[in-house]
Amino acid sequence: MNLYADKEPIYFSDARVDLISLLPRNPANRVLEVGCGGGDTLLKIKEMNLAAETVGIELFDMPGTNQRSPVINKFILGNIESMQIPLPENYFDVLICADVLEHLVDPWSVVEKLVRHLRPGGTMLVSIPNFREINTLYKIFIRGDFRYADSGILDKTHLRFFCRQNVKALLTTDQLYPLFIEPSYRYNRNQKNRKLLNRITLGLFRDLLSIQFIIKAEKKSGI
């Protein structure tokens, strides 16, 4: 059964303005996005003059989306876990994985594979669900219900689950190290109530209030 076939179109679209806000403000950026869906984020990056070159890799062909937009310099269809990436190494300034790694069988190997295509000193931007989020914990530990859903932290298509320290371990390699790991409510206006609650509670429940983590990592120089 293909669980992705039941997803609403918005699941694969919508520009990730939270991650875009973390891009280096350089119109000469070369940006690679893995799991780019319909290509909306790459298109937005070009519209904001934050890249001279954008490349996307996506598992599914989505007619009628921005995958075929001439604004996107190159679009590659394929399974990132099994494919040989037909792109130069040490080339891209920015690598984006927006809610992708939790869908993979072996995200650790994929991170190492992808970082080879990031230039030394380049930036990797990642968003990943936080399994320790308070509503998720309530469902599991209070109601005794580990029921999968069509979207969210317990999405049926999620194969891996992460808390903060697991995210840090995933993005700490011989080539890569995280600069920061932040709760998603710091970058998402739709989560302003969580941000306010975090302030009221003096940050004691910082991670419990976070639906996702937003991570900025950097490839080590001299690699």
LUMVEX-784270 format. One record per residue: x, y, z of N, C-alpha, C, CB in turn. Coordinates in steps of 0.2 Angstrom, whole numbers, plus 5000, padded with zeros to 4 digits. Glycine has a CB too. Layout:
N
XYZXYZXYZXYZ;...
//
This chain:
223
500449945000500050005000500450065000499550005006;500350114996500750174995500350225000500750194988;500650235006500350285010500350355008500650275017;500850375004500950435001500350454996501650444998;500050404993499550424988498950454991499350354985;498850444998498250475001498350545004498050425007;498950565003499150635006498750685002499850645006;498650745005498350805002498950834998497950845007;498750874993499250904989499750954993498950944983;499450984998499751035002500350995006499351065007;500350935007500850895010501450905007500650825011;501450905000502050904996502250974993501950864990;501851024995501951094993502051144999501351114988;501951204997502051265002502751275003501651245008;502951335002503651355003503851365011503851425000;504451335012504651335019504951395021505151275021;504551445023504851515024505251515030504351565025;505151465035505551465041506251445039505251415046;506351395035507051375033507351435028507051315030;506951455024507251515020507551565023506651535015;507251585029507451645033508151635036506951655039;508351565036509051555038509551545033509051485042;509351555027509851555021510351615022509551555014;510951605020511451655019511151705014512151635017;511251775016510951825011511451835006510751885015;511451785001511951794996511551774989512551744997;511551814984511151794978511551744974511051854974;512151734976512551684972512551614975513351704972;512151604980512051534983511951484978511551534989;512151424979511951364975511651314980512651324972;510951304979510551274984510351204982509951314986;510351154986510151084984509651074990510651034984;509051054987508451034992508350954990507851074991;508350914996508150844995507450834998508650804999;507050804994506350794996505950864995506250775003;506050884989505750954988505050964986506250994983;504750904986504050904984503850934977503650934989;503450984978503251014971503751074969502551044972;504251084973504751134971504551204974504751134964;504051214978503851284980504451314984503251274984;504851284988505351314992505851344988505651264997;506051294983506651324978506451374974506851264974;505751374972505551434968505551494972504851414966;505351494978505351554983506051584984504951534989;506451534985507151554986507451594980507651494987;507251574974507451614968507051674967507351564961;506451674969506051744969506351794974505351724970;506651764979506951814984507651834983506851784991;507851804977508551824975509051804980508651894974;508951734983509451704988509851654985509051684993;509751644978510151594975510251604967509851524976;510851584965510951584958510751524954511651604956;510851464959510651404956510351364961511351364954;509751324959509351284963509251214960508651314965;509351164964509251094962508851064967509951064961;508351024964507950984969507950904967507251004968;507950864972507850794972507250774975508450754975;506850734972506150714974505950644972505550764972;505650604977505450534975504950534970505350504981;504450574971503850574967503750624961503250574971;503550604955503350644950502750674951503350614943;502650744951502050784953501850824947502150814960;501550804942501250844937500850904939500950804931;500950964936500551024938500851064944499850994940;501451044947501751074952502351114949501951034957;502751144953503351184951503951144949503451234956;503851074950504451034948504751044941504250964948;504251064937504551084930504651154928504051054925;504651194933504751264933505451284930504651304939;505451324925506151344922506551374927506051374915;506251404932506651444937507051394941506151474942;506851334942507251284945507751254940506851224948;508451264942508951244937508951174935509651264939;508851124940508851054939508451024943509651034939;508050974941507650934945507750854944506850954943;507850824949508050754949507550704952508750734952;507250664949506750614952507150554954506250594947;507050524960507450464962507350454970508150474960;507550394972507550384979508250394982507450304980;508250444986508950474989509350414992508850524993;508950364995509350314999509650264994508850275003;509450254988509750204984510150234978509250154981;509950294976510250324970510950354971509850384968;511350354966511950384965511850464963512450354960;512050504967511850574966512250604960511950624973;511950624955512250644949512450724949511850634943;512850744955512950814956513650814958512450844961;514050874957514750874960514750874967515050934957;515350854970515450854977515750924979515950794979;515750934985515951004988515751064984516750994988;515151064982514851114977514351164980514551074971;513851134983513351174985513451214992512651134987;513151274992513251324998512751305003513151394996;512151285001511651265006511251195004511051325006;511151155009510851095008510251095012511251035010;509651085010508951085014508651015014508451135010;508450995020508050935021507550955025508550875024;506950975023506350995026505850935028506051055023;505850905034505450855035505550795031504650875035;506150775030506350725025506650665029506750745020;507050675033507550625036507150575040508050655040;506550595043506150545047505750495043505650585051;505750505036505450465032505950405029505150495026;506550405031507050365028507150305032507650405026;507350255029507550195032508250205036507650135027;508750235033509350245036509550325035509950205033;509250365039509450435038510150455039508950475042;510450415044511150425045511650415039511450375051;511550365035511950355029511750415024511850285026;511150435024510950485019511250555021510150495019;511350565027511650625029512350625027511550645037;512750575028513450565026513450575018513750505028;513050545015513050545007512950615005512450495004;512450655008512250715005512850765007511650745008;513150765013513650815015514250815010513850805022;514350765007514850765002514750814996514950694999;514150834995514050874990513950954992513350864986;514050964999514051025002514851055002513751025009;514951115000515651135001515851145008515651204997;516451145009516751155016516451225018517451155016;516251235024515951295027515251305025516351355024;514951265021514251265018513751255024514151215012;513151265023512551265028512151205026512251335028;511951165031511351125030510851145035511651045032;510251145032509651165035509151115036509251235032;508951095042508451035043507951055047508950975046;507351025046506751025050506550945051506151065048;506450935058506250865059505850865065506950825061;505350815065504850815071505150795077504250765069;504850825083505050815089504650755093505150875094;504850695094504450645097504250665104504850575096;504650705107504550725114503950775115505150745117;503650795110503150855110502650825115502850865103;502350875119501950865125501250825123501750925128;500950845117500350815115500450735113499950845110;501050725110501150665108501350615114501850665103;501650645119501850605125501150595129502250645130;500750645129500050635132499650575129499650695132;499650575123499350515119499550445121499350525112;500250445121500550385122500550355129501350385119;500850405134500950385141500350395145501550425144;499850435144499250445148498650405145499050525148;498550415138498050375135498150305133497750415130;498850295133499050225130498950215123498750175135;498950265119498750265112499350285107498150305111;499650235104500150255099499850245092500850205100;499350285091498950275085499350325079498250295086;499450295074499750335068499150385065500050295063;499450435062498950485059499150495052498950545063;498750535048498950555041499450605041498250575038;499550645046500050695046500250705053499850765043;500750745054501050765061501550715063500450755066;501750725070502250685072502250605071502350705080;501650585072501450515071501250495064500950485077;501450535060501250515052501450445051501650565048;500950415047501050345045501650335041500450325041;501950385038502550375033503150385037502450425027;503150405043503750415047504050345049503650455053;504650335048505050275049505450285055505450245043;505650345057506150355062505850415066506850375059;506050415073505850465078506450485082505250435082;506350555083506950585086506750635092507350625081;507150635097507150695102507750735100507150665109;507850785105508450835103509150805103508450885109;509250765108509950735108510050685102510050695114;509450655099509550605093509650645087508950565093;509350705087509450755081510150775081508950815081;510450795087511150815087511550765085511250835094;511450695087511850645085511850635077511650585089;511250635075511150625067511550675063510450635066;511650735066511950795062512650805064511450855062;512950765068513650765070513950715067513650765078;514450725062514750675059515550695058514450665052;515950655055516650675054516650745050516950625050;516150755046516150815041515650875043515950795034;515150855048514650905049514550915057513950875046;514350975059514250985066513651035066514851015070;513151025071512651075071512851145075512051045075;512551195072512751265075512151275080512751315070;511551255079511051265084510451215082510751335084;510051205087509451165086508951195090509551085089;508451225087507951265090507251245089507951335087;506751255094506051235093505751275087505651255100;505351235084505051265078504551325079504551215075;504351335085503951395087504351465087503551385094;504951455087505351515086505351545079506051505088;505151505074505151525067504451525064505651485063;503951495067503251485064502751525068503051415065;502451575064501951615067501351585069501751675062;501151525066500651485068500651455075500451435063;501251455078501451425084501551475089502051375083;501351535089501451595093501251575100501151655091;500751535101500451525108500951475112499751485108;501251435108501851395111502451435113502051335106;502551485109503151525110503051565116503251575104;502351595117502251635123502251585129501551665122;501951525129501951485134502651465137501551415133;503151455132503851445133504151505137504251435127;503951565136504151625139503851625146504051685136;503251615147502951615153503251565158502151605153;503351505155503651455160504451455160503451385157;504751515158505451525158505851465155505651525166;505551445150505951395146506051325149506651415145;505651315154505651245157505451185153505351245164;504951205149504651155144504751165137503851155146;505351195136505551215129505451165124506251235129;505751105125505651045120505051015120506250995121;504651015126504050985126503551025122503750975133;503651085121503151125117503351135110503251195120;503851105108504051105101503851045097504851105100;503451065091503251015087503750985082502651045082;504251035081504851015076505451045079504751035069;506051025077506651055078506851085071507151015081;507151145072507451175066508151175067507151255065;508551155063509251145064509651175058509451065064;510251215061510651235056511351205057510751315056;511651175053512251135053512751165048512251065053;513451155049513951175045514451125043514251235048;514651115037515151075035515851095037515151055027;516251055040516851075043517351095037517151015047;517751145038518151175033518751125033518451245035;519051115027519651075026519451005024520051075032;518750995024518450925022518450915015517750915025;
//
